[in-house]
Amino acid sequence: MPETWRLGTGEERVRSAIVGCGGAGCNTLRHVAAAAGVERIAMNDAPHPSMAGIPRRVIVDAGPLKAVASLEEKAIPTLATNEEKELSNALVGRDFVVALGGLGGEFGGWGLSVVGRVARILGDVSLALATVPFTAEGMLRRHLAEAQMATLQRRADGVVAFGNDALLRSYPTLPLARAFGAMGAIMARPAAALPTILSRTDLVPLKRFLARTKDWRFGMGAGTEKHRCFLAVEEAYASPWFTGRHEDVRQAVVLIAQPPGAAFEDELLREVRLRSPQADVAWAVLPEPAPEDRVSVQVLAGLDRGTATPSS
């Protein structure tokens, strides 16, 4: 029988870090507002305009990152390189780490895995939100992204893939530069939301929950008036990055925003269950309320390992 459990019921909140890796990751990080208990960290190989406004910065050489990312924790369970030590200094005292970045480049793609490795050595739960390159960026970049994704799935507890092509299929007239900005704003939503609802008692079960599948997808939606809950969940499941069959979802993290005093969570969770009846569901109500008569929902969906389709 699928389980349902509420996140954030413990008294002590998590201490989180959100790490932007490379130019794409740092640009996404700038969409995440500063919040109590959350350290925003920009990581790159040199100072860059994408790091503007982020006071905590980690500068490391891009050259060794692939080798560092490839280190297996079981074989080398300690911080063995200068790059790892630099990053660990910024992550000390954190419990939950979100890594943001784009696959296919020489820094961000490998940097995501380094964040996952360091977080695991420090005992932190880690979630990576990673973009997959546009087809127009070329096959070499796509092949590199595939290799980086395979490494990242071994390093982070959970990996959510965002296909850039999926965004352009939904908005074909969107200029490429604006598409990158739109994707960053979308990825920032779960990155900003999760640290606000987790308590420290969630960490162990969440780590196990994330690790049960390597294929995570994201969707978000909103609805108003009488059928608001149906519309919100329907839109979330129809999101461009929500690939795969809905009935193949085995784990779901559902984040709910609703008006003050409202109680739509049961109805929203019922809509999720109708689409993914075999999913174990972890859920929370976000502290920031939705406008009157409106509900919104974010869904992180873990697909059955044997049925997941690539996010492109």
Beta strands, then each sheet from edge to edge (+ up, - down):
strand 1: 4-6
strand 2: 16-21
strand 3: 38-44
strand 4: 56-59
strand 5: 96-102
strand 6: 125-132
strand 7: 158-163
strand 8: 216-224
strand 9: 249-257
strand 10: 280-285
strand 11: 294-303
sheet 1: 1+ 10+ 9+ 11- 8+
sheet 2: 4+ 3+ 2+ 5+ 6+ 7+
end
